[in-house]
Amino acid sequence: KYVESHLPILYWLPRYQWSKFFVYDLMAALTAMVMVIPQSMGYALIAGLPPIHGLYSAIFGHSLYAIFGTSGQLIIAPVAIVSLMTEETLHRLPGIGDMDMHNMQPAEAKAAEIVYVAYASCVAFQVGVIALFLGVVNAGVFANMLAEPVICGFTFGAAILIGMSQLKFLFQIEIEGEELVVNFVSLFANVSHIHVNSLILSVCCIVLLLLHKYGQRVARLAWFKFVPIALILVIIVTVISSTLDQDAVGWDIIGDDVFNGLPKFRNFFLYIEMDVFWGLWTNSLLITIIAYIETIAVATKFAEKHDYSINASQELIALGVANLIGCWFQTYAVAGVLSLAAVVESAGALTPLYTAMAGVGIIVVTSFFITLFEYLPKPVLGAIVCVGILNLIDLAMMRKIWRHSKKDFMVLCCTVAMTLLIGIDYGVLVGVIGSLLMFIYQSTVHIEHGRLGKVADSEQYEFVSVVKEVQTRRDMLILRWDEVLFFGNSQFFKDRIKRQIVVFLAERQQAGEGAHEDWCLLLCFESINHIDFTAMDALHSLLKEIRHKQEECTLLLANVHHSMLQLLDKAQLIDAIGGSHRVFASIHLAELWWDKQQQQQHRSHGKTKSKQQTPHDQNAVSMQILQQSATTKSLPIFSLHTDHDDDYRD
């Protein structure tokens, strides 16, 4: 079972129903192959790499994911955002970003290209190591730590930057920098040098791709989306381009950047500087985060649709293995591709076998037919990328966020601004920090807490601020805190408890209660399942302060989970409230205990005090507590101790 959990192919392949699934997976594999080939070449250009390396990356992504992945519809291949992050990372390296291969001699340009590819493979290596490590330590449980507004804002900003990066292929001009402002300045400075033929070709390709993308919705033809328009466009334009005089048309073509054959083993450590290698880890970590977010988002979406489960940590392992092995064969970082996965899912993809078959198809094309694309104009690949990134712009989600919360929408806008103004990698960092700050803010300020009152003729207790008809008592303050207690909200917790006590005592004074009349503070721990050290220390000091300043106050706890009881006992908080006999399985049992205490005290002093709720006689109280304790199986039952031990049982 352990081996199967880390090599899922050993589980699903022996159970594969060939007569039932194979035809669907084969159709999905053909669909994936014809769509991945042109898109991978285009994304390689985003990363600043020759198009052939996009195909190499797709080969290893498809082939290895079939062995280690758990999704039946996911495609692992080059993606736009990771490609752009790779390009920005490498262009900031000293001696790499300022290389101008266009003005070098062929031999020098080839050597510079090998070094650039080596650093791209180095980033893939680091991404693989990080992802594999996170998968092994089961870090997949943190898959949802990035807030949706942050993800939506980041992808929107990244889509704009990716589109700007393709202008150099669409217009055949130089576009400098990674930030939006620098891109625009460079664009306007070179606008007079736009290559007309490249522009016309780009516009025609974009129009055709958009007609295919949105025309199927208008025509309502279900089969239309399976037409590999990108591959058809690539083939037609390549054939036309090969018959034209290249000096006359003037657009850039792939040329010698593609050649038949499988990728060869290359030790990239021979071409990189080790001090630069160690300096890349931060960027690689950010790339890993984004690659994993894209991967798990796609895998989760289709797992829910097809009613099966995925292992988030195993997806990290699959992503890590694909990058870690592929990097030795001139690949760069890969991740899950949402746009293509949606198409292959519609084509019938059912199991990871389709990715293996698609990988075989890409291997065949790369080995024998890729040189047929020698005359493919780069503006065509730029157009494919520009239309493909439209999937990153989720306007519907942005509208939902706006309607739901203006604060969340402000977070989205800030993430977009940071991504556009300071770069995509810093945008990721701001997004991660923003998500953590949002989590702490939500766990610190927006917490359901307050005083509870009893619903009439029941044993239910609700917030006084929510249900106005609940009954409260002048001798008992019941408080509940619906959040984990941790360092971020421990002080807020203390302040709110103190404020509730002040208000409660003021109400007692207004009602004519004496300053020395006994009262009870009951803390409900129903929604608290963890307390860290800082919060535990704060809780301990709060209880100590209450016992010191409010001698008339009796402290009680209710609805404490068993694990929390052990934690409180280790921290000596049970002793701080007066012992384990003051911990109850429910609020109602605690209230009955308090009634009994007050009744005994009143008898001993010859007094009778009026309350909202008439106390039961001693035998009835004992019997009700025992009956409710016996039926409360989901909560720990503690001994209810009073001065008359014989009246109670554990």
C-alpha positions in Angstrom: 0.0 0.0 0.0 2.9 2.4 0.8 4.4 1.8 -2.6 1.1 2.1 -4.4 0.4 5.4 -2.6 3.6 6.9 -4.1 3.4 5.0 -7.4 -0.3 5.3 -8.3 0.2 3.6 -11.6 0.7 0.3 -9.7 -2.9 0.8 -8.4 -4.8 1.9 -11.4 -3.1 0.1 -14.3 -3.8 -3.5 -13.1 -7.5 -2.4 -12.7 -7.6 -0.6 -16.0 -10.7 -1.6 -18.1 -9.2 -1.7 -21.6 -12.4 -2.3 -23.4 -14.2 0.5 -21.6 -11.6 3.2 -21.1 -9.0 2.9 -23.9 -10.9 4.5 -26.8 -11.7 7.6 -24.7 -8.1 7.9 -23.4 -6.7 7.5 -26.9 -8.9 10.3 -28.2 -7.9 12.5 -25.3 -4.2 11.7 -26.0 -4.5 12.7 -29.7 -6.2 15.9 -28.6 -3.6 16.7 -26.0 -0.7 16.0 -28.4 -1.9 18.3 -31.2 -2.6 21.1 -28.8 0.5 20.8 -26.6 3.0 20.9 -29.4 2.4 24.4 -30.7 1.6 25.8 -27.2 4.7 24.4 -25.6 6.9 25.9 -28.3 5.2 29.2 -27.7 5.7 29.1 -24.0 9.3 28.2 -24.4 9.7 31.6 -26.2 8.2 33.3 -23.2 11.0 31.7 -21.1 13.5 33.0 -23.5 14.4 29.5 -24.7 14.4 27.9 -28.2 11.0 26.3 -28.9 12.4 22.8 -28.9 12.9 23.0 -25.2 9.2 23.4 -24.7 8.7 20.1 -26.4 11.4 18.4 -24.3 9.6 19.7 -21.2 6.2 18.5 -22.4 7.7 15.0 -23.0 8.9 14.5 -19.5 5.8 16.2 -18.0 3.4 13.9 -19.8 5.4 10.7 -19.4 6.3 11.0 -15.7 3.0 12.3 -14.5 1.3 9.1 -15.8 3.5 7.2 -13.3 3.3 9.4 -10.2 0.1 11.5 -10.7 -3.3 10.9 -9.3 -5.5 12.9 -11.7 -7.1 11.4 -14.7 -7.4 14.7 -16.7 -4.4 16.8 -15.7 -1.7 17.8 -18.2 1.8 18.5 -17.0 3.6 20.8 -19.5 5.0 24.3 -19.9 2.6 27.0 -18.6 2.6 30.7 -19.3 3.1 32.0 -15.8 5.9 29.6 -14.9 7.6 30.4 -18.2 7.5 34.1 -17.6 8.8 33.7 -14.0 11.6 31.6 -15.4 12.5 34.3 -17.9 12.4 37.1 -15.3 14.6 35.0 -12.9 17.2 34.3 -15.5 17.3 37.8 -16.9 18.2 39.2 -13.5 21.3 37.0 -13.3 24.6 38.8 -13.9 26.0 38.0 -17.3 22.9 36.2 -18.4 20.2 38.9 -18.7 22.4 41.3 -20.6 23.4 38.7 -23.3 22.5 39.8 -26.8 22.6 36.6 -28.8 21.3 38.4 -32.0 24.5 40.4 -32.3 26.9 37.5 -31.5 28.8 35.3 -33.9 27.0 31.9 -34.4 29.5 30.0 -32.3 29.3 32.6 -29.5 25.5 32.6 -29.7 25.4 28.8 -29.5 27.6 28.8 -26.4 25.5 31.5 -24.7 22.3 29.6 -25.5 23.7 26.5 -23.8 24.5 28.5 -20.7 21.0 30.0 -20.7 19.4 26.6 -21.1 21.6 25.3 -18.3 20.3 27.9 -15.9 16.7 27.2 -16.9 17.3 23.5 -16.2 18.9 24.6 -12.9 15.7 26.4 -11.9 13.7 23.2 -12.9 16.1 21.2 -10.7 15.5 23.4 -7.7 11.7 23.4 -8.3 11.8 19.6 -8.4 13.8 19.3 -5.2 11.5 21.7 -3.3 8.3 20.1 -4.6 9.5 16.6 -3.9 10.6 17.6 -0.4 7.2 19.3 0.3 5.4 16.2 -1.0 7.4 13.8 1.2 6.7 15.8 4.3 3.0 15.9 3.4 2.9 19.7 2.8 0.0 19.2 0.3 -2.4 20.0 3.2 -1.4 23.7 2.7 -2.8 23.7 -0.8 -5.4 26.3 0.0 -3.3 28.7 2.0 -3.3 31.3 -0.8 -6.5 33.3 -0.7 -8.7 33.3 -3.9 -8.5 37.2 -4.3 -4.7 36.9 -4.2 -4.6 34.1 -6.8 -7.1 35.9 -9.0 -5.2 39.2 -8.9 -1.9 37.5 -9.5 -3.0 35.6 -12.5 -4.7 38.7 -14.0 -1.5 40.7 -13.6 0.6 37.9 -14.9 -1.7 37.6 -18.0 -1.0 41.2 -18.8 2.7 40.8 -18.4 2.7 37.7 -20.5 0.8 39.5 -23.3 3.3 42.4 -23.1 6.2 39.9 -23.4 4.8 38.6 -26.7 4.7 42.0 -28.4 8.3 41.5 -29.4 7.2 38.5 -31.5 3.9 40.0 -32.7 5.4 43.4 -33.7 9.0 42.2 -34.2 10.5 44.9 -32.0 12.6 45.0 -28.9 10.6 45.1 -25.6 12.8 45.7 -22.6 12.3 45.1 -18.9 9.9 42.9 -16.8 7.7 45.7 -15.2 4.7 47.0 -17.1 5.9 50.7 -17.0 9.2 49.7 -18.5 7.5 47.6 -21.1 5.3 50.5 -22.2 8.2 52.9 -22.4 10.1 50.5 -24.5 7.0 49.9 -26.7 6.4 53.5 -27.4 10.1 54.1 -28.0 10.2 51.4 -30.7 6.6 51.8 -32.1 8.0 53.3 -35.4 10.0 50.1 -36.0 7.0 47.7 -36.0 7.3 45.2 -38.7 4.1 45.5 -40.8 4.1 41.9 -42.2 4.5 40.4 -38.7 1.7 42.6 -37.4 -0.7 41.6 -40.2 0.2 37.9 -39.7 -0.3 38.2 -35.9 -3.7 40.0 -36.2 -5.0 37.4 -38.7 -3.9 34.5 -36.4 -5.4 36.1 -33.3 -8.7 36.7 -35.1 -8.9 33.1 -36.3 -8.0 31.8 -32.8 -10.6 34.0 -31.2 -13.3 32.9 -33.7 -12.5 29.3 -32.7 -12.5 30.1 -29.0 -15.7 32.0 -28.8 -17.4 31.0 -32.0 -18.3 27.6 -30.6 -20.4 29.3 -28.0 -22.3 31.2 -30.6 -22.7 28.3 -33.0 -23.4 25.9 -30.2 -21.4 23.1 -31.9 -20.1 20.7 -29.3 -17.5 19.2 -31.6 -16.0 22.6 -32.6 -13.8 22.8 -29.6 -12.0 19.6 -30.5 -10.7 21.1 -33.7 -7.0 21.6 -33.2 -7.1 25.1 -34.6 -3.6 26.0 -33.3 -2.0 23.1 -34.9 -3.9 23.6 -38.2 -2.9 27.2 -38.2 0.8 26.3 -37.5 0.8 23.8 -40.4 -0.9 26.1 -42.9 1.2 29.1 -42.1 4.4 27.0 -42.1 3.6 25.7 -45.5 2.9 29.1 -46.9 6.0 30.6 -45.2 8.2 27.9 -46.7 7.2 28.9 -50.3 7.9 32.6 -49.7 11.1 34.6 -50.0 12.1 35.1 -46.3 14.1 38.2 -47.1 11.0 39.7 -48.7 8.5 38.9 -45.9 11.0 39.6 -43.2 9.3 38.0 -40.3 11.3 35.9 -37.8 11.0 32.1 -38.2 12.0 29.3 -35.9 14.8 28.2 -38.2 17.6 26.2 -36.6 15.9 26.4 -33.2 14.2 23.1 -33.9 15.8 19.8 -35.0 14.8 16.2 -35.0 15.8 14.0 -32.2 15.2 13.3 -28.5 16.8 15.5 -25.8 20.3 14.4 -24.8 21.6 14.2 -21.2 23.4 17.4 -20.2 24.9 18.1 -16.8 23.9 21.7 -16.3 26.2 22.1 -13.3 29.1 22.2 -15.8 27.8 25.5 -17.2 26.6 27.4 -14.1 28.3 29.3 -11.3 27.7 27.8 -7.9 27.3 31.1 -6.1 24.5 31.9 -8.6 23.0 28.4 -8.0 22.6 29.1 -4.3 21.1 32.5 -5.0 18.3 31.0 -7.2 16.6 29.1 -4.4 14.2 32.0 -3.4 13.0 32.5 -6.9 12.6 28.7 -7.4 10.5 28.5 -4.2 8.2 31.1 -5.6 8.0 29.3 -8.9 7.2 26.1 -7.0 4.4 27.7 -5.2 2.8 29.0 -8.4 3.4 25.7 -10.2 1.7 23.8 -7.4 -1.2 26.1 -7.2 -1.9 25.8 -10.9 -1.5 22.0 -10.7 -3.7 21.4 -7.7 -6.3 23.8 -8.9 -6.7 21.8 -12.1 -6.5 18.4 -10.5 -9.1 19.3 -7.8 -11.5 20.8 -10.3 -11.7 17.6 -12.3 -11.6 15.3 -9.3 -14.7 16.9 -7.9 -16.4 16.8 -11.3 -15.7 13.0 -11.8 -16.2 12.1 -8.2 -12.8 10.8 -7.2 -10.2 12.0 -4.8 -6.6 13.2 -5.4 -3.7 13.1 -3.0 -2.4 16.7 -2.8 1.0 15.7 -1.4 1.3 13.0 -4.2 0.7 15.8 -6.7 3.6 17.6 -5.3 5.7 14.5 -5.6 4.6 14.0 -9.2 5.4 17.7 -10.0 8.8 17.3 -8.3 9.8 14.1 -10.1 8.8 15.6 -13.5 11.0 18.6 -13.0 13.8 16.8 -11.2 14.3 14.1 -13.9 13.6 16.3 -16.9 16.1 19.0 -15.8 19.0 16.7 -16.8 17.6 16.6 -20.4 17.4 20.3 -21.2 13.9 21.0 -19.9 12.6 23.9 -17.8 10.0 24.1 -15.1 6.5 22.6 -15.8 3.1 22.6 -14.1 -0.5 21.7 -14.6 -2.1 23.3 -17.7 -5.7 24.4 -17.1 -6.8 25.4 -20.6 -5.6 22.2 -22.2 -6.9 20.0 -19.4 -10.4 21.3 -19.9 -10.3 20.3 -23.6 -8.9 16.8 -23.1 -11.4 16.2 -20.3 -14.1 17.0 -22.8 -12.4 14.7 -25.3 -12.9 11.8 -22.9 -9.8 11.6 -20.7 -10.5 9.1 -17.9 -7.1 7.9 -16.5 -3.5 9.0 -16.5 -2.9 6.6 -19.3 -3.8 9.3 -21.8 -0.9 11.4 -20.7 1.5 8.6 -21.3 0.1 8.0 -24.8 0.3 11.8 -25.5 3.9 11.7 -24.3 4.7 8.9 -26.8 3.1 10.9 -29.5 5.2 14.0 -28.7 8.3 11.8 -28.7 7.5 10.6 -32.2 6.9 14.1 -33.5 10.1 15.4 -31.9 12.1 12.6 -33.2 11.1 12.6 -36.8 8.9 15.5 -37.8 9.8 18.6 -35.9 12.1 20.0 -38.5 9.0 20.4 -40.7 8.3 23.5 -38.6 11.6 25.2 -39.5 9.7 27.9 -41.5 7.1 28.5 -38.8 6.9 32.3 -38.1 7.3 33.3 -34.5 4.4 35.8 -34.7 2.1 32.7 -35.0 3.4 31.3 -31.7 3.0 34.7 -30.1 -0.6 34.8 -31.2 -1.3 31.3 -29.8 0.2 32.4 -26.5 -1.8 35.7 -26.4 -5.1 33.9 -27.0 -4.2 31.1 -24.5 -3.6 33.6 -21.6 -7.2 34.7 -21.8 -8.0 31.7 -19.7 -6.0 33.4 -16.9 -8.3 36.4 -16.8 -11.3 35.4 -14.7 -13.7 38.4 -14.8 -16.6 36.4 -13.4 -14.5 35.6 -10.3 -13.5 39.2 -9.9 -17.1 40.3 -10.0 -18.0 37.7 -7.4 -15.2 38.9 -5.1 -16.4 42.5 -5.6 -20.0 41.6 -4.6 -18.9 39.5 -1.7 -16.4 41.8 0.0 -14.9 45.1 -1.0 -11.9 44.4 1.3 -11.1 41.2 -0.5 -11.4 43.1 -3.8 -8.9 45.7 -2.5 -6.5 42.8 -1.8 -7.0 41.6 -5.4 -6.3 45.1 -6.8 -3.1 45.4 -4.6 -1.9 42.1 -5.9 -2.5 43.1 -9.5 -0.7 46.4 -8.9 2.3 44.8 -7.3 2.6 42.2 -10.0 2.5 44.8 -12.8 4.7 47.4 -11.1 7.5 45.4 -9.4 7.5 42.2 -11.4 5.8 38.8 -11.3 8.1 37.1 -8.8 7.6 39.9 -6.3 3.9 39.8 -7.1 3.9 36.2 -5.9 5.8 37.1 -2.7 3.3 39.9 -2.0 0.5 37.5 -2.7 1.8 34.9 -0.3 2.4 37.6 2.4 -1.0 39.0 1.7 -2.7 35.6 2.1 -1.0 35.1 5.5 -2.0 38.6 6.6 -5.6 38.0 5.5 -5.6 34.7 7.5 -4.2 36.4 10.6 -6.7 39.3 10.1 -9.6 37.0 9.8 -8.5 35.0 12.8 -7.9 38.0 14.9 -10.6 40.6 14.2 -13.5 38.9 12.4 -14.2 36.3 15.0 -17.6 35.2 16.2 -17.5 35.7 19.9 -19.7 37.0 22.7 -22.1 36.3 25.4 -24.5 33.3 25.2 -28.1 33.1 26.5 -30.4 30.1 26.8 -33.2 29.5 24.3 -36.5 29.2 26.2 -37.7 25.7 27.0 -34.6 24.1 25.6 -31.0 23.2 26.3 -29.7 25.3 23.4 -27.5 28.4 23.9 -27.1 31.2 21.3 -25.3 34.5 21.0 -27.2 37.3 22.6 -26.2 39.5 19.7 -27.8 37.1 17.2 -30.9 35.8 19.0 -32.6 38.5 21.0 -35.2 36.2 22.7 -32.6 34.2 24.7 -32.6 34.3 28.5 -29.6 35.6 30.4 -28.8 35.5 34.1 -27.6 38.1 36.4 -25.4 35.6 38.3 -23.8 33.8 35.3 -21.8 35.1 32.4 -21.5 32.5 29.6 -19.0 33.4 26.8 -18.0 31.5 23.6 -15.0 32.1 21.3 -15.4 30.5 17.8 -11.8 30.4 16.6 -8.5 28.8 17.3 -6.5 30.6 20.0 -3.0 31.6 18.8 -0.4 34.3 19.2 -2.2 36.5 16.6 -5.5 36.8 18.5 -4.5 36.1 22.1 -4.4 39.7 23.2 -7.7 40.4 21.3 -9.2 37.4 23.2 -8.1 38.8 26.6 -9.5 42.3 25.8 -12.9 40.9 24.6 -13.3 38.7 27.7 -12.4 41.6 30.0 -14.8 43.9 28.2 -17.6 41.4 28.5 -16.9 41.1 32.2 -17.0 44.9 32.7 -20.3 45.1 30.9 -21.7 42.2 32.9 -20.7 43.7 36.3 -22.2 47.1 35.3 -25.5 45.4 34.5 -25.4 43.6 37.8 -24.8 46.8 39.6 -27.7 48.5 37.8 -29.9 45.6 38.7 -29.2 46.1 42.4 -26.9 43.2 42.8 -24.4 43.6 45.6 -20.7 43.9 44.9 -19.9 40.9 46.9 -22.7 38.6 45.5 -21.3 35.4 44.0 -21.3 35.1 40.2 -20.0 32.6 37.7 -17.9 33.0 34.5 -18.4 30.0 32.1 -16.1 29.8 29.1 -17.4 27.6 26.3 -14.5 25.8 24.4 -16.7 24.1 21.8 -15.0 25.8 18.8 -11.5 25.8 20.2 -9.4 22.9 19.1 -5.9 24.3 19.5 -4.1 26.8 21.7 -0.5 27.7 21.0 2.0 28.6 23.8 1.5 32.4 23.5 -2.3 32.1 23.7 -2.1 29.5 26.5 0.1 31.9 28.5 -2.4 34.7 27.8 -5.3 32.5 29.0 -3.4 31.5 32.1 -2.7 35.2 33.0 -6.3 36.1 32.3 -7.8 33.5 34.6 -5.2 34.3 37.3 -6.2 38.0 37.0 -9.9 37.2 37.2 -9.5 35.0 40.3 -7.3 37.7 42.0 -9.5 40.7 41.2 -12.9 39.0 41.3 -13.0 36.9 44.4 -16.7 36.4 44.1 -16.3 34.8 40.6 -16.4 31.1 40.1 -14.6 30.0 36.9 -16.1 27.1 34.8 -15.3 25.5 31.5 -17.7 23.6 29.2 -17.6 21.7 25.9 -13.8 21.1 26.1 -12.6 18.6 23.6 -10.6 15.7 25.0 -7.3 16.8 23.3 -7.8 20.3 24.6 -8.4 19.0 28.1 -5.1 17.2 28.0 -3.4 20.4 26.8 -5.0 22.6 29.4 -4.1 20.1 32.1 -0.4 20.1 31.1 -0.4 23.9 31.2 -2.0 23.7 34.7 -5.0 25.7 33.5 -7.4 23.2 35.1 -5.9 23.9 38.5 -6.1 27.7 37.7 -9.9 27.5 37.5 -10.2 25.4 40.7 -9.9 21.8 39.6 -11.3 19.3 37.1 -14.7 19.3 38.9 -15.3 22.7 37.2 -15.0 21.3 33.7 -18.3 20.1 32.1 -19.5 18.3 29.1 -22.1 20.9 28.2 -23.2 24.4 29.2 -26.5 23.0 30.5 -24.7 20.7 32.9 -22.5 23.5 34.1 -25.6 25.7 34.7 -27.3 22.9 36.7 -24.1 22.6 38.8 -24.1 26.3 39.5 -27.8 26.3 40.4 -27.0 23.5 42.9 -24.2 25.4 44.4 -26.3 28.5 44.8 -29.2 26.5 46.3 -26.9 25.0 48.9 -25.4 28.3 49.7 -28.8 29.9 50.1 -30.0 27.1 52.4 -26.8 27.4 54.5 -27.4 31.2 54.9 -31.2 30.9 55.2 -31.8 32.9 52.1 -33.8 32.4 49.0 -32.8 34.3 45.9 -35.0 34.8 42.8 -33.6 33.9 39.4 -35.0 33.6 35.9 -34.8 29.8 36.0 -36.2 28.0 39.1 -33.6 25.5 40.5 -34.6 21.9 40.6 -34.5 20.0 43.8 -31.3 18.1 44.7 -32.4 14.6 43.6 -33.8 15.9 40.3 -30.6 17.8 39.5 -28.5 14.7 40.2 -30.8 12.5 38.1 -30.8 14.9 35.1 -27.1 15.3 35.1 -26.6 11.6 35.2 -29.1 11.0 32.4 -27.6 13.7 30.1 -24.0 12.5 30.9 -24.9 9.0 29.8 -26.3 10.2 26.5 -23.5 12.6 25.7 -21.1 10.2 23.9 -19.3 12.6 21.5 -17.9 14.8 24.4 -15.7 13.8 27.3 -17.6 13.5 30.6 -15.7 14.6 33.7 -16.5 14.0 37.3 -19.0 16.6 38.7 -17.8 17.2 42.2 -19.6 19.1 45.0 -19.6 19.3 48.7 -21.9 16.2 48.6 -19.8 13.7 46.7 -22.4 11.0 47.2 -24.9 12.8 45.0 -22.8 12.6 41.8 -21.0 9.9 39.8 -18.3 10.2 37.0 
